[in-house]
Amino acid sequence: MTFASSPLAIVVLAAGKGTRMKSDLHKVLHPIAGRPMLDHLLASARELAPERQVVIAGHGREQLEKALGTRAAIAVQEPQLGTGHAVQQAQAALAGFDGDVLILYGDVPFVRPETMRAMIARLHAEDAPAVVVLGFEPAEPLQYGRVLAHDDGRIAMMVEYKDATEEQRACRLCNSGLMAVKSADLFDLLAKVGNENSQGEYYLVDIVNIATLEGRACAVIVTDDPDEVGGINSRGELAEAEARWQHRRRALAMAEGVTLVAPETVYFAWDTQLGRDVTIEPNVVFGPGVTVADDVTIHAFSHLEGATLESGVAIGPFARLRPGAVLKRGSKVGNFVEMKQAVLGEGAKANHLTYLGNAEIGAGANIGAGTITCNYDGYFKHRTVIGERAFIGSNSALVAPVRIGADAIVAAGSAVTRDVADGELRLVRGEQLVKPGWADRFHDAMKKKKVEKDG
């Protein structure tokens, strides 16, 4: 329920071919901050607790069906005959629904929940507008449709750019395409829309003009942030949207107590969680699923995804944390260390050139440079368990499944294939052979051969 107990339905238009993206991936599934743009929009709409959600699909509908699952009904628009025709395709999915309908666009992902609420609130104002339009005033109106409105927000007329006169194009109030309409009005108005225009299409904006001609008021509200209604139609616009999102997320992080040494070089994911007094050095990238507690330092050129860092942790530079990496309080990962599906215990350290996969490392353990947990046999993953305070010497290979006991020592250069007991020293090396003078004789012989060959 969104307003005075009136149920809400969301209709998202996503039937376009997205030809300017030049991609086999559906346009609205291209990610921003690691999340499909359609999911950004649906997440905002979810805050209004919609009773029904309908996505209008055309080209690439199989991709949308797979991505959405049961989160929204799919209505197919085929052929594509304009935005008004697209919304008509939701009629069957909204059969029996009596409430408010919010019409959104899948390639306009950053509409704020408060803007959506404002549209619904205006729909329920005392003058009871038939349609509420979200308008915006961009720096360059370009070829957007225009909203010709009175000072009180009542709409006199709406016109697409291609059908507008020069005088109408001089109006700077543009149509975002987003609308709020009561379900009792929506499909009746759509049934009256014709296609007598330069494109031969059924325009959604015409429901405003039809309602106005019938003597009903329609209203526009204007967003104070034109960026929130910016559509994404090309790779360039996708990059611009990513840049805007990252800029705002960096500003939020710093406002909440995070130090970004070089903000413009840090990239967050849509769900990155950061504590206070976190320091992030240049060129750090966050993939989805990262949680960082207080007092953590992330050194330069590190990449994190699906990882959890508890307080007091330090990683990098050049660390890579992959999904399932957990660093307990005060632990440390140094340069060129990679972790996946591994837990580094409280105060444990892996400072250099190490891979820890499918592993559990106990508190206070020290993992020497060049250590590898050999977790994959070509068919299955196996687990390595390292006990508390264990010391793993440099250049060791721990062949899983294997368990290293508490306080045990694995000597440098060992290849460990059997469990090591608590407090035990395990040394696995080939015997060293010493042949005095052998190298000198080898060099003399080879030099002589070279002279004979060159001579």
Disulfide bonds with the S-S distance in Angstrom:
none
